[in-house]
């Protein structure tokens, strides 16, 4: 790497996504970019140069190149976009030297890369950087015939105004509010990530690099799968040693022999040959690469280095990578018919989108789904997820009409913040089912995103079969109908454990049916419909349909046992008739029947399976109905908080602050937290002066103790009401310059609650609430809120039973307000690693954080994370 100039902000280097799903390297400009800029300029058309400079400049002078590439990164800033070592776009702003916090912007995009969203992307990045430097307004002068650039400004999502002035159009962009354009930015990101996944699911041509003739070899089986699956596009085998066609497909020695680039290449070669093959793919213009090879494990240093080098190779080339260790992809759309895998299963058509990190487990899930008569719309074996991630695939499935249910088997969800955001979006429109990750923090993130979590792979299959075949219930009420009392009891107990509310028969519309067949119906425990073994099929079916159609019923559970009067085939027909008659979830339990594999409605072997699946589905329904997209109203301004945190951190990686530190005071004030003032004193005189300033009564706390308890020996003296008491307490506590004492004004009585906010890149952002106060620092938290939270999360807290217990009979609203402030703080600043408020004293007059500590830690992530980073 070239020597970096002074002030070069290397943390602003990133890989970004273009509109077509490709990647591009974006970084601040450097003096050594002069040669790249000269080559870039010389490639452009006269029209493009005229649009940029308002006159034709066939060449840039050395002085111009120096001015363009040497900036101060504050008042004058420029970004370049690179593919490989070539510049494909440049954007810049220059401060206008006024007090209105404005700067003039300009863009230049390579003629060969128009239409890929580069100008809009560079504008997003410039705005992000400018806001960090206190710039709130961009201005630009555009020729009237430069429709492309005018469209960029109009569609960027910022507050835009324009006027005609001296033969040109003067454009003004308001960029001060980072949320103003967020919807437009999010929409562009969703499109970019979706297009990236399209490269794998919707190719028009596929090449298998390493295809061989030997049956059983990975390359051969990949090629056979494509051929046997009747792929709608062109299939190409790549093997430098082949003298004739392999499996009757076009066979070449190298991709360079092809006139047109292929869309997707699958590399099935030993690890040491992968780099050369991928480099050849990039050179040949391939859009996406799947690497099935092993040898890139991230568990050993050599594998990690090899993996990092592979990612750098594809991103420099603008190519997307799936794997390594991927078992391939499937798209069952008849117009595509992509079976690019080497799994030993037949994959039927369906509406389930399946993403599995493990190829063998993915094959097992596909096989089980097929056995139940279920199929997939698309399947992806993620492997090591070095580039394409679950975040990208979920963005694709959001807009995919052929996918109605999503199933995930992953060890983790990658970036927790990104996953939470996209999980909330997709879960609002279609269910996502996943096996619970081992990390409880990640499990909490998934639940907050509306993901339906299950404990085992078998539960995943059960849940998917229910949610892919049945409508989402309106609520959590269920009617249980059975023809055996013992089975009914099992089903009722299972439903209660699953959190379902059982609707009593008296609440349904079955009274007429009961009267007609009273001799053959047994009412058991008053909350289930249990029929005698001799009940005929007509009576049974009429009662079930009547119960299911009741407005009080959200779902139906049929617990069945074949009898001479109701043999298995008759029960199966009744179940299907009920399912057709009602637009509500219907599940059946058939303990000894032969129809447990019925696809619609799902029939389970045991009541617990059915009730658990139904309970999870009802919980998802309640989550989805509570969602809305309003922006939370808050009193926290991100600017002062970011500035205060930056000032407190300085050049340090991490710093721990107490509420009496000046730096902590600035952060707490920016957060607008209800923390009363405190002082650190080392002498009786200082303590007396501070008490007079604060006003009696006051409290003394030993600053050197992390687990303070009541009493002088415990490091805390409360309710000091006069100077003599203050002096005695200070002396007994041993206050000195080596052992400073914290003095703080006393507050009234109330409930003691502890708030702890924690943020890490690995686990995301979480807020824990529990019992607070002296001597309670080791108490475990009682509840968790995943943040940033949304309006429905705050609304649910108002009725949360645990929060009301913590509130101790007081109105919990001040606690909810504090949750909202900390949630906004987390979204504003990730360098807030931890905030500990213990205790927060809640009374009828509000909430006060009696003690506070703040840990700041630099977040090891690109500052452009809110825009389209890869």
Secondary structure, 3 states (H helix, E strand, C coil): CCCCCCCCCHHHCEEEECCCCCEEEEEECCHHHHHHHHHHHHHCCHHHHHHHHCCCCCCCCHHHHHHHHCCCCCCEEEEEEEECCEEEEEEEEEECCCCCCEEEEEEEECHHHCCCCHHHHHHHHHHHHHHHCCCCEEEEEECCCCHHHHHHHHHCCCEEEEEEECCEEEEEEECCCCCCCHHHHHHHHHHHHHHHHHHHHCCCEEEEECCCCCCCCHHHHHHHHHHHCCCCCEEEEECCCCCCCECCEEEECCHHHCCCCCCEEEECCCHHHHHHHHHHHHHCCCCEEEECCCCCCCCCHHHHHHHHHHHHHHHHCCCEEEECCCCEEEECCCCCCEEEECCCCCCCEEEEEEEECCHHHHHHHHHHHHHCCCCEEEEEECCCCCCCCHHHHHHHHHHCCCCCEEEEECCCCCCHHHHHHHHHHHHCCCEEEEECCCCHHHHHHHHHCCCEEECCHHHHHHHHHHHCCCCCCCCCEEEEEECCHHHHHHHHHHHHHCCCEECCHHHCCCHHHHHHCHHHEEEECCCEEEECCCCCHHHHHHHHHHHHCCCCCCEEEEEECCCCCCCHHHHHHHHHHHHHHCCCEEEEEECCCCCCCCCCCCEECCHHHHHHHHHHHHHHHHHHHHCCCCCCCCCCCHHHHHHHHHHHHCCCCEEEEECCCHHHHHHHHHHCCCECCEEEECCHHHHHHHHHHHCCCEEEEECCCCCCEEECCCEEEEEECCHHHHHHHHHHHCCCCCCCEEEEECCCCCEEEEEEEEEECCCEEEEEEEECCCCCCCCCCCEEEEECCCHHHHHHHCCCHHHHHHHCCCCCHHHHHHHHHHHHHHHHCCCEEEEEEEEEEEECCEEEECCEEEEEECCCCCCCCCCCEC
